[in-house]
């Protein structure tokens, strides 16, 4: 699992409220596995752009991360999305191989999928620094 996604997962697990709303075991990277019980969430990187490389061997990149929350209960899905935003929007934190310098909410929307399911999507732009 790439460092950014692992860092988000670790930060999720160490939060005081997120694991109560949705256990970290139901936060998947890339795609959900084995048709998990709802609610569950999927963390997906949709792109990375190199911003700069320095002579000090530092790479600064911008990654686009999406969190998709799948829930039959819109209120619960909104609670998960809201707490994620409280914990991660405009935040910085350490990674195993660098640091998130800034994580900014770029878009949020929710939609009904079928008659019994909601998908909530949060898109973030993450500026990261790492040693290369």
Secondary structure, DSSP 8 states (H G I E B T S, - for coil): --HHHHHHHHHHHHSSSHHHHS-GGGEEESS--S---SSEEEEEEEEEEEEEE-TTSEEEEEEEEEEEEEES-HHHHHHHHHHHHHHHTTEEEEETTEEEEEEEEEEEEEEEETTTEEEEEEEEEEEEEEE-
